Amino acid sequence: MTTTATGTFLRLEEITAANIETALAIRVRPEQEFAVSPVVKSLAEAYVHPGVAWPRLIVDGDRPVGFLMAFFDIDWNLDGSLVRSGLWRLNIAAGEQGRGYGRFAVESVAAEIRRRGGKELYVTWHPGEHGPEGFYRGLGFRDTGERSEGETVGVLELG
């Protein structure tokens, strides 16, 4: 939990029957929709990847401001040769962007990866205008040179 400048508390909440409709209502700006799947798709993927997917609602005080889904210990190459953890999805509500919620989300995932013994946080992003590349690079992610389903693969060292 993090305290904001206004004295409210940022936290992550597990997705439950009590807050699923709130999570499903999170929408990014229209020009960003190409870069991130809607929350409903993320929750469907979390359902079929139990134990790997980690979906959470981002809440400021009592106000939902975003959604994230992390992944832990996935078989990146599907052959057992490489295991990675990282940020799978990040949806900050259109009217809530630019307030530090994305940074909080990334820091929260980094803390969870460290807690589980990990040393790197991976993310992928769609290149191009209105995409999140500048955001991720600003947090210290570097391009690995890899592509995954047409997206840039970035990594943040958690030293």
Secondary structure, 3 states (H helix, E strand, C coil): CEECCCCCEEEEEECCCCCHHHHHCCCCCHHHHHHCCCHHHHHHHHHHCCCCEEEEEEEECCEEEEEEEEEEEEECCCCCCCEEEEEEEEEECHHHCCCCHHHHHHHHHHHHHHHCCCCEEEEEECCCCCCCHHHHHHCCCEEEEEEECCEEEEEEECC
